Amino acid sequence: MAKIVGAAGAHAGKQSVAALKKMFATLLVVVALVAFAEGVLLTSLVTFRARLSWYLIPAGVGLLMVWIVRIAHFRVKKHETDRMIWRKGALGEYEVGAELEGLPDDYFVFNDINTEEFGNFDHIVVGPKGIFVIETKNWTGLIGTNAAGEITRNGKPLWRSHIRMLERKVMMLREQIQVLTRRDDLFIRGLMVFPKAYIEAGGKTRNIHCLNLERLYDYFDKCPKRLQPNEIERIARVVKSIADINSEVPEAPTASLIETRASEVSAWSMEHGGWSKELRAGKGNVASRS
């Protein structure tokens, strides 16, 4: 089996939990405000009895409570929607991650790589067939394309340019890897995987390939071989260093910072006998599931 780094769907899972916490926090605030409003209402009924305020204060408090409840309903609904979207995304990433685990043991699979500059990568695969950036879309329905090469869902355009965004992420990752490896002939392919949707035949999405989950393993199998074992391990170290840069440094990594980390990675590799030795020893964040 492939060598796995990171947990699939971890970022989406954390976002789902965060949305749930926000929903409960909103409910607690509403309960506190309603309790306070009820206290003001009862106090006014006792204190200002038979006065004009006896009528005005309850009316004002009642309108305030209606406004609070309406705002709270809107916010709770939004947090619940966000929670379900993130939860669905996490489940989809877990399914794709489980499928990638079945790749041969000369593959490295990096799950849930966060970067400051260009966001989160669901999966990055490094193996004999090249480098693959995979984005999971746990959608349902029919996935097609329009004249501009952007994906559509059930024949309708989407408000976000998903293909263009993934292309940019692939290009920026390629630039970072090229700086570290000092080679410009690397093959990096962007994939968009749909665990549940149906992919319309004949769709053209420029440089991004859209696949069903069941076709993912066969896709790797049919790709021509592009990397030798020593190249795979070197690029795997580079991808790990990129992930470390973004987890340790708050600002976006610069070329000089990447060059510095390249020297650190090379020194670390020489000291510890290389990436393969670390895998055999079970050190670091890499989990070998062979």
C-alpha positions as CSV (number, residue, x, y, z in Angstrom):
1,M,0.0,0.0,0.0
2,A,1.0,3.6,-0.4
3,K,2.9,5.5,2.2
4,I,0.4,8.0,3.9
5,V,1.2,11.4,5.3
6,G,-1.6,13.2,7.2
7,A,-5.3,12.3,7.7
8,A,-7.8,12.7,4.9
9,G,-10.6,15.2,5.6
10,A,-9.0,16.6,8.8
11,H,-9.3,20.2,7.8
12,A,-13.0,19.8,6.7
13,G,-13.7,17.9,9.9
14,K,-12.3,20.7,12.0
15,Q,-14.4,23.3,10.1
16,S,-17.5,21.2,10.7
17,V,-16.9,21.1,14.4
18,A,-16.2,24.8,14.5
19,A,-19.5,25.5,12.7
20,L,-21.3,23.3,15.3
21,K,-19.7,25.2,18.2
22,K,-20.7,28.5,16.6
23,M,-24.3,27.3,16.4
24,F,-24.4,26.3,20.0
25,A,-22.8,29.6,21.0
26,T,-25.5,31.5,19.1
27,L,-28.2,29.5,20.9
28,L,-26.6,30.2,24.3
29,V,-26.5,33.9,23.6
30,V,-30.1,33.9,22.5
31,V,-31.2,32.1,25.6
32,A,-29.3,34.6,27.8
33,L,-30.8,37.6,25.9
34,V,-34.4,36.2,26.1
35,A,-34.0,35.5,29.8
36,F,-32.8,39.1,30.3
37,A,-35.6,40.5,28.3
38,E,-38.1,38.5,30.3
39,G,-36.6,39.8,33.5
40,V,-37.0,43.4,32.2
41,L,-40.6,42.7,31.2
42,L,-41.6,41.3,34.6
43,T,-39.8,44.1,36.4
44,S,-41.6,46.7,34.3
45,L,-45.0,45.1,34.9
46,V,-44.5,45.3,38.6
47,T,-42.8,48.7,38.9
48,F,-44.7,50.8,36.4
49,R,-48.1,49.4,37.0
50,A,-51.0,51.7,35.8
51,R,-48.5,54.0,34.1
52,L,-47.8,54.7,30.4
53,S,-44.5,52.8,30.8
54,W,-46.5,49.7,31.8
55,Y,-47.7,49.5,28.2
56,L,-44.6,50.9,26.3
57,I,-41.9,48.8,27.9
58,P,-43.6,45.4,27.3
59,A,-44.2,46.4,23.7
60,G,-40.6,47.4,23.2
61,V,-39.3,44.3,24.9
62,G,-41.6,42.1,22.8
63,L,-40.4,43.7,19.5
64,L,-36.8,43.2,20.7
65,M,-37.4,39.5,21.4
66,V,-38.9,39.0,18.0
67,W,-35.9,40.7,16.4
68,I,-33.5,38.6,18.4
69,V,-35.2,35.3,17.5
70,R,-35.3,36.2,13.8
71,I,-31.6,37.0,13.7
72,A,-30.7,33.9,15.8
73,H,-32.8,31.7,13.4
74,F,-30.8,33.1,10.4
75,R,-27.4,32.6,12.1
76,V,-28.2,29.1,13.4
77,K,-29.5,28.1,9.9
78,K,-26.3,29.4,8.3
79,H,-24.0,27.6,10.8
80,E,-25.9,24.4,10.3
81,T,-25.6,24.7,6.6
82,D,-21.9,25.3,6.9
83,R,-21.6,22.3,9.2
84,M,-23.3,20.0,6.8
85,I,-21.2,21.2,3.8
86,W,-18.0,20.7,5.7
87,R,-19.1,17.3,7.1
88,K,-20.0,16.2,3.6
89,G,-16.7,17.4,2.3
90,A,-14.8,15.5,5.0
91,L,-16.6,12.3,4.2
92,G,-15.8,12.6,0.5
93,E,-12.1,13.3,1.3
94,Y,-12.0,10.3,3.5
95,E,-13.4,8.1,0.8
96,V,-10.9,9.3,-1.7
97,G,-8.1,9.0,0.8
98,A,-9.1,5.4,1.5
99,E,-9.0,4.7,-2.3
100,L,-5.5,6.2,-2.5
101,E,-4.2,4.0,0.2
102,G,-4.6,1.1,-2.2
103,L,-1.9,2.4,-4.5
104,P,1.3,0.5,-4.7
105,D,4.0,1.0,-2.0
106,D,6.1,3.1,-4.3
107,Y,3.5,5.9,-4.0
108,F,3.4,8.7,-1.4
109,V,0.0,10.2,-0.5
110,F,-0.1,13.5,1.3
111,N,-3.5,14.3,2.8
112,D,-4.9,17.6,3.9
113,I,-1.9,19.9,3.2
114,N,-2.6,23.5,4.4
115,T,-0.7,26.4,2.8
116,E,-0.9,30.1,3.7
117,E,-0.5,31.3,0.1
118,F,-3.0,29.1,-1.9
119,G,-5.2,27.3,0.6
120,N,-5.7,23.6,1.4
121,F,-4.8,20.7,-0.8
122,D,-7.1,17.7,-0.2
123,H,-4.5,15.2,-1.5
124,I,-1.1,15.3,-3.2
125,V,0.2,12.0,-4.8
126,V,3.8,11.4,-5.7
127,G,4.7,8.2,-7.5
128,P,6.1,6.6,-10.6
129,K,3.4,8.1,-12.8
130,G,4.2,11.7,-11.7
131,I,2.7,14.2,-9.3
132,F,-1.0,14.6,-8.9
133,V,-3.0,17.3,-7.1
134,I,-6.4,15.9,-6.2
135,E,-9.4,18.0,-5.1
136,T,-12.5,16.1,-3.8
137,K,-16.0,17.3,-4.6
138,N,-18.6,15.3,-2.7
139,W,-21.5,16.4,-4.9
140,T,-24.5,14.6,-6.4
141,G,-26.1,15.0,-9.7
142,L,-24.7,15.4,-13.2
143,I,-21.3,17.1,-13.7
144,G,-20.7,18.6,-17.1
145,T,-18.8,21.5,-18.7
146,N,-19.5,24.7,-20.4
147,A,-17.9,26.4,-23.4
148,A,-15.2,28.0,-21.2
149,G,-14.1,24.7,-19.8
150,E,-15.7,25.2,-16.3
151,I,-17.7,22.5,-14.6
152,T,-21.5,22.7,-14.4
153,R,-23.9,20.9,-12.1
154,N,-27.1,19.5,-13.4
155,G,-26.6,21.8,-16.4
156,K,-26.4,25.0,-14.4
157,P,-23.2,27.2,-14.0
158,L,-21.6,27.5,-10.6
159,W,-20.9,30.8,-8.9
160,R,-17.2,29.8,-8.4
161,S,-14.6,28.9,-11.1
162,H,-13.5,25.6,-9.6
163,I,-11.4,24.5,-12.6
164,R,-9.5,27.8,-12.8
165,M,-8.9,27.9,-9.0
166,L,-7.5,24.3,-9.1
167,E,-5.3,25.2,-12.1
168,R,-3.8,28.1,-10.1
169,K,-3.1,25.9,-7.1
170,V,-1.4,23.3,-9.3
171,M,0.7,26.0,-11.0
172,M,1.9,27.5,-7.7
173,L,2.7,24.2,-6.2
174,R,4.6,23.3,-9.4
175,E,6.7,26.5,-9.0
176,Q,7.6,25.7,-5.4
177,I,8.6,22.1,-6.3
178,Q,10.7,23.4,-9.2
179,V,12.5,25.8,-6.9
180,L,13.4,23.0,-4.5
181,T,14.2,20.3,-7.1
182,R,15.9,22.7,-9.6
183,R,14.2,21.0,-12.6
184,D,11.6,22.3,-14.9
185,D,10.4,19.0,-16.6
186,L,8.1,17.9,-13.8
187,F,4.7,16.5,-14.7
188,I,1.9,17.7,-12.3
189,R,-1.7,16.9,-13.1
190,G,-4.7,18.3,-11.4
191,L,-7.6,15.9,-10.7
192,M,-11.1,16.6,-9.5
193,V,-12.7,13.5,-8.0
194,F,-16.4,13.1,-7.5
195,P,-17.3,10.1,-5.2
196,K,-21.1,10.3,-5.8
197,A,-21.7,12.5,-8.9
198,Y,-22.1,11.3,-12.5
199,I,-19.5,12.7,-14.9
200,E,-20.9,13.6,-18.3
201,A,-19.0,12.0,-21.1
202,G,-17.0,14.2,-23.5
203,G,-16.5,17.1,-21.1
204,K,-13.5,19.3,-21.6
205,T,-12.0,21.0,-18.5
206,R,-8.7,22.3,-19.9
207,N,-5.8,20.9,-17.8
208,I,-7.9,19.4,-15.0
209,H,-9.3,15.9,-15.4
210,C,-12.6,15.1,-13.7
211,L,-13.1,11.5,-12.5
212,N,-15.5,9.3,-10.6
213,L,-14.1,7.6,-7.5
214,E,-14.3,4.2,-9.0
215,R,-12.1,5.3,-12.0
216,L,-9.3,6.8,-9.8
217,Y,-7.2,3.7,-9.4
218,D,-7.4,2.8,-13.1
219,Y,-6.5,6.4,-14.0
220,F,-3.1,6.0,-12.2
221,D,-2.7,2.5,-13.7
222,K,-3.0,3.8,-17.3
223,C,-0.7,6.8,-16.9
224,P,2.8,6.4,-18.4
225,K,5.7,6.0,-16.0
226,R,7.6,9.3,-15.5
227,L,9.6,9.1,-12.3
228,Q,12.4,6.8,-11.0
229,P,12.5,5.6,-7.4
230,N,15.2,8.1,-6.3
231,E,13.2,11.0,-8.0
232,I,10.0,9.9,-6.2
233,E,11.7,10.0,-2.8
234,R,13.3,13.4,-3.5
235,I,10.0,15.0,-4.6
236,A,8.3,13.4,-1.6
237,R,10.8,15.1,0.7
238,V,10.2,18.4,-1.1
239,V,6.4,18.1,-0.7
240,K,6.9,17.4,3.0
241,S,9.1,20.4,3.3
242,I,6.5,22.7,1.6
243,A,3.9,21.4,4.2
244,D,6.4,22.1,7.0
245,I,7.1,25.6,5.8
246,N,3.4,26.5,5.7
247,S,2.7,25.0,9.1
248,E,5.6,26.8,10.9
249,V,5.7,30.2,9.1
250,P,2.7,32.5,9.3
251,E,3.5,34.5,6.2
252,A,3.5,33.1,2.6
253,P,6.8,31.3,1.8
254,T,9.2,33.3,-0.3
255,A,11.8,31.9,-2.8
256,S,14.6,32.6,-0.3
257,L,12.7,30.8,2.5
258,I,12.1,27.8,0.3
259,E,15.8,27.7,-0.7
260,T,16.7,27.8,3.0
261,R,14.3,25.0,3.8
262,A,15.7,23.0,0.9
263,S,19.2,23.1,2.5
264,E,17.6,22.0,5.8
265,V,15.8,19.1,4.3
266,S,18.9,17.9,2.5
267,A,21.0,18.1,5.7
268,W,18.2,16.3,7.6
269,S,18.1,13.6,5.0
270,M,21.9,13.1,5.1
271,E,21.9,13.0,8.9
272,H,19.1,10.4,9.2
273,G,20.0,8.3,6.2
274,G,17.3,9.5,3.8
275,W,13.5,9.4,3.6
276,S,13.3,5.7,3.2
277,K,15.2,5.1,6.5
278,E,12.8,7.4,8.3
279,L,9.9,5.5,6.9
280,R,11.4,2.2,8.1
281,A,12.1,3.6,11.5
282,G,8.6,5.0,11.8
283,K,9.7,8.6,12.6
284,G,8.1,11.9,11.9
285,N,4.5,12.3,10.7
286,V,4.6,9.6,8.1
287,A,2.5,6.5,8.5
288,S,3.6,3.7,6.3
289,R,0.7,1.4,5.5
290,S,2.4,-1.2,3.4
